[in-house]
Amino acid sequence: MQPQLQRHQGFNIAGLTVRTSNRTENEPHSARMSKLWTRFFDERVYAVTPNRVDDMRLYGVYSAYESDAQGAFDLTTGVAVSGGPSAVKVEAGDYLVFTGQGEMPQMVLALWESIWQYFEQHPEIGRSYRSDFEAYSGPDQVAIHIGVILD
């Protein structure tokens, strides 16, 4: 899988947020991400979020990184908004985009595995750890955007 390089302007996402880490997510008894997504759909957050813009995609935004892949981070499940006090800013910059299609959540988990492998195989590409995001354009389609630092 060869990711595509894209440059994005910054934009805002609002929804529900949880603080977690990859270590926390690897333990079924402490994992928080799947519970957050369940709550997002059960409470129909996508339908009641104020200041929503004309972007029908659903987002999972990773932000407020403590350090790197080993540290804590925030995950926000949400929709694109024009702003607001609870909006999370997706940073402008360069992103490598990895796409997948298939049954959820298995496809997303497999795609993340291939992303980890990609960065292990390409140590010359640095992650920015400012913001990364998943953009869901359908029930079985995702594009995962990983912020990178280009020399």
C-alpha positions, -999 to 999 in steps of 0.1 A, spaced: 0 0 0 14 33 -11 -1 63 8 -8 96 -10 7 128 2 -18 156 7 -16 191 21 -46 202 42 -58 235 55 -67 234 92 -103 227 101 -125 221 132 -142 190 145 -167 188 174 -182 158 191 -171 136 219 -136 133 233 -117 107 254 -81 106 266 -64 73 260 -32 56 248 -22 27 225 -13 7 256 -48 14 271 -65 4 238 -46 -29 237 -63 -41 269 -99 -51 263 -109 -42 299 -95 -6 296 -101 2 259 -120 35 255 -122 41 217 -149 16 208 -171 28 237 -167 64 225 -178 54 190 -208 35 204 -218 65 225 -213 88 194 -238 67 174 -262 59 203 -266 96 212 -267 106 175 -240 132 182 -235 136 144 -271 149 141 -272 173 170 -237 190 169 -241 228 165 -222 248 138 -219 218 115 -206 226 80 -215 211 46 -192 180 51 -211 147 56 -181 127 66 -176 115 102 -142 119 118 -120 104 144 -93 130 153 -62 122 173 -47 153 190 -31 166 221 -3 140 219 17 137 250 48 126 231 47 100 203 30 67 197 38 55 232 22 85 250 -14 95 257 -35 114 232 -71 126 228 -95 109 204 -125 130 192 -153 114 173 -172 141 155 -182 161 125 -167 192 108 -179 225 123 -173 261 117 -159 266 152 -171 268 187 -157 265 223 -155 227 222 -141 223 186 -108 205 181 -85 219 156 -70 196 129 -37 213 121 -29 225 87 0 207 71 13 176 52 -4 143 57 1 108 43 -33 93 35 -40 56 38 -73 44 24 -93 13 32 -127 -3 24 -143 -32 41 -162 -44 71 -158 -22 102 -141 -22 126 -118 -50 114 -108 -31 83 -98 0 103 -78 -21 127 -60 -38 98 -53 -5 81 -38 9 113 -15 -22 115 -3 -15 80 3 22 89 25 11 118 44 -12 95 48 15 69 64 39 94 86 11 107 98 4 72 103 42 64 121 56 94 131 86 73 95 99 74 88 116 106 53 119 121 44 154 134 22 141 163 1 173 162 -30 159 147 -40 128 127 -75 119 116 -98 92 102 -124 105 77 -153 81 71 -171 88 38 -194 57 41 -202 28 63 -173 8 49 -148 35 37 -121 54 55 -91 75 48 -66 78 76 -45 110 75 -12 109 94 5 142 99 42 141 87 72 164 87 88 168 53 124 181 50 
